[in-house]
Amino acid sequence: MSSAPVALVTGCAKPDGMGAAIARRLAAEGRAVVVTDRSSGGIPNDGDVAAERPEDSLGELAAEIAAAGGSAASLLCDIGDEASVANTLEEVDRRFGRLDILVNNAAAPQGADRADILDVPLDAWETQLRVNLTGSFLMVRGAVALMRPRRYGRIVNISSMAALEAAGRSTAYSASKAGVLGLTRSLAMDVAGWGITVNAVCPGLVATSRSMLGRRGEDRHAAMRARGERIAVGRVGTTGDIAHVVAFLAHEDSGYLTGQAIAVDGGGMSPYTVGRPDVPQS
C-alpha cells in the first residue's frame, strides 16, 4: 500500500517522449509513479532512426526515478487490449491499493495512416482508433473503478492540436484524437460527483523523435529551429512544457477545472501542419 498519491502514465518507454517527462515531473512532486508501455523499448514509428534507445528504456526510467529519490514501478500494458488493461490496473491496485492520477499518453505509432485518404488501408485506420481512442476508453473505465470508492481522481488525456485544427494527411490520427476530446468532456460530466476531474491536453509541435522521423543529429536540430521560428513564441515546445500543464491538471488544487481541452502550442498551430498536400493541376 502507498501513502503517497499514485499516478499511472502510459506510453513512457521513449526517453525523449512526453510520457517519460510527465512521469519524471509527477515523481518529483511526490507521486508514486507507474510507467507503462506496450514494449519495454517502446513501439517504433515508420521512419524511426534505429538504435536510438535502450532495449529496456521503460525499466531504466523507473530506475532513474527511484535513484533520484522517487517511487516508481514499470509495467507492460497494451492499452488497446482489454485484458492487458484489466491486468495492469489490477496489479496497480494490488501493489499500491489506490490510483489517484491517470495520464493517457500512449499513442499508436505513425505509419501507413499518414497518407492520402485513397492510400490509407483500413487496418491503419483501425489501429489509430484502437490505440488512441479505444485505448483511452479502456484505461479511463478501469481507472474510474479504482477512483470512485475514494471519491477522488485526476484523469488527463493527451489529445493533439490535430483534434482542434486541420492537419494534412492525418485523417485517422486526427479523428482518433478528436474522439479523445469527446470522451474527455462526456466523462467529466459523468464522474464529477465523485470528485474526479477529466481534462485533455492538446500539444502542438513538441521536440521529440516522433516529431522529426528519419532525421538525426544536427539535421534534426536545424529543422526544429526552422519550424520553431514560425511559432508565436519563437520556438518549438519541449516535453517539459507538456509535463508542466499535466502536473497542474493532476494537482489536488485543480478540482474546479474539468471537461477542458487545453492547447499547448506556443500560440501558433502552423508548424504542426506540414502544409497542404500537393494537388495535381488539371
C-alpha positions as CSV (number, residue, x, y, z in Angstrom):
1,M,0.0,0.0,0.0
2,S,1.1,3.5,-0.7
3,S,0.6,6.6,1.4
4,A,1.7,8.8,-1.5
5,P,-0.7,9.6,-4.3
6,V,-0.3,7.1,-7.1
7,A,0.0,8.1,-10.8
8,L,-0.2,5.8,-13.8
9,V,1.3,7.2,-17.0
10,T,1.0,5.3,-20.3
11,G,3.4,5.5,-23.2
12,C,6.6,6.0,-21.3
13,A,9.3,3.9,-23.0
14,K,10.8,6.6,-25.3
15,P,13.4,8.5,-23.2
16,D,12.8,11.8,-25.1
17,G,9.0,11.4,-25.1
18,M,6.2,13.2,-23.3
19,G,5.3,10.2,-21.2
20,A,8.8,10.0,-19.7
21,A,8.8,13.7,-19.0
22,I,5.4,13.6,-17.4
23,A,6.4,10.6,-15.2
24,R,9.6,12.4,-14.0
25,R,7.6,15.6,-13.2
26,L,4.9,13.8,-11.2
27,A,7.6,11.8,-9.3
28,A,9.5,14.9,-8.5
29,E,6.3,16.3,-7.0
30,G,6.0,13.3,-4.6
31,R,3.7,10.9,-6.5
32,A,4.4,7.2,-6.7
33,V,4.6,6.7,-10.4
34,V,3.7,3.6,-12.5
35,V,5.1,3.9,-16.0
36,T,3.8,1.6,-18.7
37,D,4.2,0.9,-22.4
38,R,3.4,-1.9,-24.8
39,S,7.0,-2.8,-25.1
40,S,9.9,-2.2,-22.7
41,G,11.7,-0.4,-25.5
42,G,8.7,1.4,-27.0
43,I,7.0,0.9,-30.3
44,P,8.8,2.5,-33.3
45,N,7.2,4.7,-35.8
46,D,7.8,4.2,-39.5
47,G,11.0,6.2,-40.2
48,D,12.4,6.0,-36.7
49,V,16.2,6.1,-36.7
50,A,17.5,2.8,-35.5
51,A,19.2,2.2,-32.1
52,E,18.0,5.5,-30.6
53,R,17.0,4.0,-27.2
54,P,17.9,1.1,-24.9
55,E,16.1,-2.3,-25.1
56,D,14.6,-1.7,-21.6
57,S,14.1,2.1,-21.6
58,L,10.9,1.6,-19.6
59,G,12.7,-0.1,-16.8
60,E,15.5,2.4,-16.9
61,L,13.1,5.2,-16.5
62,A,11.7,3.6,-13.3
63,A,15.2,3.1,-12.0
64,E,16.1,6.7,-12.8
65,I,13.2,8.0,-10.9
66,A,14.0,5.7,-7.9
67,A,17.7,6.8,-8.0
68,A,16.5,10.4,-7.7
69,G,14.6,9.6,-4.6
70,G,11.2,8.9,-6.1
71,S,9.0,5.9,-6.1
72,A,8.4,4.1,-9.5
73,A,7.3,0.8,-11.0
74,S,7.2,-0.3,-14.6
75,L,4.6,-2.5,-16.2
76,L,3.9,-3.6,-19.7
77,C,0.5,-2.7,-21.0
78,D,-1.2,-2.7,-24.4
79,I,-3.8,-0.1,-23.9
80,G,-5.8,-1.3,-26.9
81,D,-6.2,-4.7,-25.4
82,E,-9.0,-5.1,-22.8
83,A,-7.4,-8.0,-20.9
84,S,-4.0,-6.2,-20.8
85,V,-5.6,-3.1,-19.4
86,A,-7.5,-5.0,-16.8
87,N,-4.4,-6.9,-15.7
88,T,-2.4,-3.7,-15.4
89,L,-5.0,-1.9,-13.2
90,E,-5.4,-5.0,-11.0
91,E,-1.6,-5.0,-10.5
92,V,-1.6,-1.3,-9.6
93,D,-4.4,-1.9,-7.1
94,R,-2.6,-4.9,-5.6
95,R,0.8,-3.1,-5.2
96,F,-0.4,0.3,-4.2
97,G,-4.0,0.0,-3.0
98,R,-5.0,3.2,-4.8
99,L,-4.9,5.1,-8.0
100,D,-5.1,8.9,-7.8
101,I,-3.9,10.1,-11.3
102,L,-4.2,8.6,-14.7
103,V,-2.4,10.2,-17.7
104,N,-3.4,8.6,-21.0
105,N,-0.3,9.5,-23.1
106,A,0.3,6.4,-25.2
107,A,-0.5,6.7,-28.9
108,A,-0.4,4.5,-32.0
109,P,2.8,4.7,-34.0
110,Q,2.8,6.7,-37.1
111,G,2.8,4.7,-40.3
112,A,0.6,4.0,-43.3
113,D,-2.1,6.2,-41.8
114,R,-0.1,9.3,-42.8
115,A,-1.1,9.3,-46.4
116,D,-3.6,10.5,-48.9
117,I,-7.0,9.2,-48.0
118,L,-7.1,6.9,-51.0
119,D,-3.9,5.2,-49.8
120,V,-4.8,4.7,-46.2
121,P,-5.5,1.0,-45.6
122,L,-8.4,0.0,-43.2
123,D,-6.0,-1.7,-40.8
124,A,-4.0,1.6,-40.4
125,W,-7.3,3.5,-39.7
126,E,-8.4,0.9,-37.2
127,T,-5.0,0.8,-35.4
128,Q,-5.2,4.6,-34.7
129,L,-8.7,4.2,-33.3
130,R,-8.0,1.1,-31.3
131,V,-5.0,2.6,-29.5
132,N,-5.7,6.3,-29.4
133,L,-9.5,6.2,-28.7
134,T,-10.4,2.7,-27.6
135,G,-7.3,2.5,-25.5
136,S,-8.1,5.8,-23.7
137,F,-11.6,4.5,-23.1
138,L,-10.4,1.2,-21.6
139,M,-7.9,3.0,-19.4
140,V,-10.4,5.5,-18.0
141,R,-13.0,2.9,-17.4
142,G,-10.6,0.8,-15.3
143,A,-9.2,3.9,-13.5
144,V,-12.6,5.2,-12.6
145,A,-13.4,1.9,-10.9
146,L,-10.4,2.4,-8.6
147,M,-11.1,6.1,-8.1
148,R,-14.8,6.2,-7.3
149,P,-14.6,4.3,-3.9
150,R,-12.2,7.0,-2.7
151,R,-14.2,9.8,-4.3
152,Y,-11.1,11.4,-5.8
153,G,-9.2,11.3,-9.0
154,R,-7.4,13.2,-11.7
155,I,-7.6,12.0,-15.3
156,V,-5.5,13.7,-18.0
157,N,-5.9,12.6,-21.6
158,I,-3.2,13.6,-24.2
159,S,-5.0,14.6,-27.3
160,S,-3.5,16.8,-30.0
161,M,-3.8,20.1,-31.8
162,A,-4.8,17.9,-34.8
163,A,-8.1,17.4,-32.9
164,L,-8.7,21.1,-33.0
165,E,-7.2,22.2,-36.3
166,A,-6.8,20.7,-39.7
167,A,-3.7,18.6,-40.2
168,G,-2.9,17.3,-43.6
169,R,-2.6,13.5,-44.3
170,S,-3.7,12.8,-40.8
171,T,-7.3,11.7,-41.2
172,A,-7.1,8.6,-38.9
173,Y,-4.9,10.3,-36.3
174,S,-7.0,13.5,-36.2
175,A,-10.3,11.6,-36.0
176,S,-9.0,9.4,-33.1
177,K,-7.7,12.4,-31.2
178,A,-10.9,14.4,-31.7
179,G,-12.7,11.3,-30.3
180,V,-10.5,11.6,-27.2
181,L,-11.9,15.2,-26.7
182,G,-15.5,13.9,-26.8
183,L,-14.6,11.1,-24.4
184,T,-13.0,13.7,-22.0
185,R,-15.9,16.1,-22.0
186,S,-18.6,13.4,-21.5
187,L,-16.7,11.5,-18.9
188,A,-16.1,14.7,-17.0
189,M,-19.8,15.2,-16.6
190,D,-20.3,11.5,-15.5
191,V,-17.7,11.4,-12.7
192,A,-17.7,15.0,-11.4
193,G,-19.9,13.9,-8.4
194,W,-17.2,11.5,-7.3
195,G,-14.5,14.2,-7.0
196,I,-12.9,13.1,-10.3
197,T,-11.8,15.6,-12.9
198,V,-11.1,14.8,-16.5
199,N,-9.2,17.1,-18.8
200,A,-7.3,16.9,-22.1
201,V,-4.0,18.4,-23.2
202,C,-3.6,19.2,-26.9
203,P,0.1,19.6,-27.7
204,G,1.3,21.4,-30.8
205,L,4.8,20.8,-32.2
206,V,7.0,19.2,-29.5
207,A,10.7,18.4,-29.9
208,T,10.7,14.6,-29.8
209,S,12.0,11.8,-32.0
210,R,8.4,11.3,-33.2
211,S,8.3,14.9,-34.5
212,M,11.3,14.5,-36.7
213,L,11.1,11.0,-38.1
214,G,14.0,9.9,-40.2
215,R,16.2,12.9,-39.2
216,R,19.1,12.8,-36.9
217,G,21.9,14.9,-35.3
218,E,22.2,18.5,-36.5
219,D,19.8,17.9,-39.3
220,R,17.1,17.3,-36.8
221,H,18.0,20.3,-34.7
222,A,18.2,22.6,-37.7
223,A,14.8,21.5,-38.8
224,M,13.3,22.1,-35.4
225,R,14.8,25.6,-35.2
226,A,13.4,26.5,-38.6
227,R,9.9,25.3,-37.7
228,G,10.1,27.0,-34.3
229,E,10.6,30.4,-36.0
230,R,7.1,30.0,-37.4
231,I,5.5,29.7,-33.9
232,A,4.4,32.8,-32.0
233,V,6.7,32.3,-29.1
234,G,9.6,31.6,-31.4
235,R,10.4,28.0,-30.6
236,V,9.0,24.5,-30.7
237,G,7.7,23.0,-27.5
238,T,9.6,20.8,-25.1
239,T,8.3,17.7,-23.3
240,G,8.7,19.8,-20.1
241,D,6.2,22.3,-21.4
242,I,3.6,19.5,-21.7
243,A,4.6,17.9,-18.4
244,H,4.1,21.2,-16.6
245,V,0.5,21.5,-17.8
246,V,-0.2,17.9,-17.0
247,A,1.2,18.3,-13.5
248,F,-1.1,21.3,-13.0
249,L,-4.2,19.3,-14.1
250,A,-3.1,16.4,-11.9
251,H,-2.8,18.5,-8.8
252,E,-5.3,18.3,-5.9
253,D,-5.9,22.1,-6.2
254,S,-7.2,21.8,-9.8
255,G,-10.6,20.4,-8.6
256,Y,-12.7,23.2,-10.2
257,L,-11.3,22.6,-13.7
258,T,-12.8,19.7,-15.6
259,G,-14.0,18.8,-19.1
260,Q,-11.5,21.1,-20.8
261,A,-9.2,20.8,-23.7
262,I,-6.1,22.9,-23.2
263,A,-4.0,23.8,-26.2
264,V,-0.3,23.9,-25.5
265,D,1.1,25.1,-28.9
266,G,3.1,28.2,-28.3
267,G,0.4,30.4,-29.6
268,G,0.6,29.1,-33.2
269,M,-0.5,26.0,-35.0
270,S,1.0,26.5,-38.4
271,P,4.2,24.4,-37.9
272,Y,2.2,21.4,-36.9
273,T,0.8,21.0,-40.4
274,V,3.4,20.1,-42.9
275,G,1.4,22.1,-45.5
276,R,-1.2,21.3,-47.9
277,P,-0.6,18.1,-49.9
278,D,0.5,18.7,-53.5
279,V,-2.5,18.9,-55.8
280,P,-2.0,17.9,-59.4
281,Q,-3.0,20.7,-61.8
282,S,-5.7,19.5,-64.3
